[in-house]
Amino acid sequence: QLCVARELTKKFEEFRRGVASELLAHYQAHPPKGEIVLVISGS
């Protein structure tokens, strides 16, 4: 499980959660802009 957080503390703050393949497909179709934080879940 991953969480991609974008533009934290800003007007267009966005969070996307899912497995790596889902997030990869989304961000290949919609390249992100701005600052990104990637959070990876532990075991």
BELRA-V86164 format. One record per residue. N is the residue number from 1. RES is the residue in three letters. PSI is psi in degrees with one decimal (NA if undefined). OMEGA is omega in whole degrees, 0 to 359 (none if undefined). D_CENTER is the distance of its C-alpha to the mean C-alpha in Angstrom with 1 decimal. Layout:
# BELRA-V86164
N_RES_PSI_OMEGA_D_CENTER, N_RES_PSI_OMEGA_D_CENTER
This chain:
# BELRA-V86164
1_GLN_138.4_179_11.2, 2_LEU_158.0_171_7.7, 3_CYS_127.8_175_5.3, 4_VAL_119.9_178_2.1, 5_ALA_132.0_184_4.7, 6_ARG_140.2_176_6.3, 7_GLU_50.0_181_10.1, 8_LEU_142.3_180_11.1, 9_THR_17.0_179_14.7, 10_LYS_172.6_184_15.0, 11_LYS_-37.0_185_16.1, 12_PHE_34.1_179_13.0, 13_GLU_136.5_183_10.6, 14_GLU_141.3_176_7.6, 15_PHE_134.2_174_5.8, 16_ARG_131.5_180_4.7, 17_ARG_147.4_177_6.8, 18_GLY_-170.5_177_8.9, 19_VAL_161.3_186_10.6, 20_ALA_-43.1_183_9.9, 21_SER_-37.7_178_12.0, 22_GLU_-46.0_181_10.4, 23_LEU_-37.8_177_6.9, 24_LEU_-46.6_179_9.2, 25_ALA_-43.8_180_11.4, 26_HIS_-48.2_185_9.2, 27_TYR_-17.7_171_8.1, 28_GLN_-37.7_179_11.7, 29_ALA_-29.5_182_13.1, 30_HIS_81.3_182_11.1, 31_PRO_132.6_183_10.6, 32_PRO_152.3_174_8.4, 33_LYS_151.6_176_10.9, 34_GLY_-163.0_184_11.4, 35_GLU_140.6_183_10.2, 36_ILE_140.7_172_6.9, 37_VAL_131.5_179_7.0, 38_LEU_124.0_178_6.3, 39_VAL_126.4_182_8.4, 40_ILE_128.3_181_10.5, 41_SER_147.8_178_13.1, 42_GLY_-178.3_183_16.7, 43_SER_NA_none_19.5
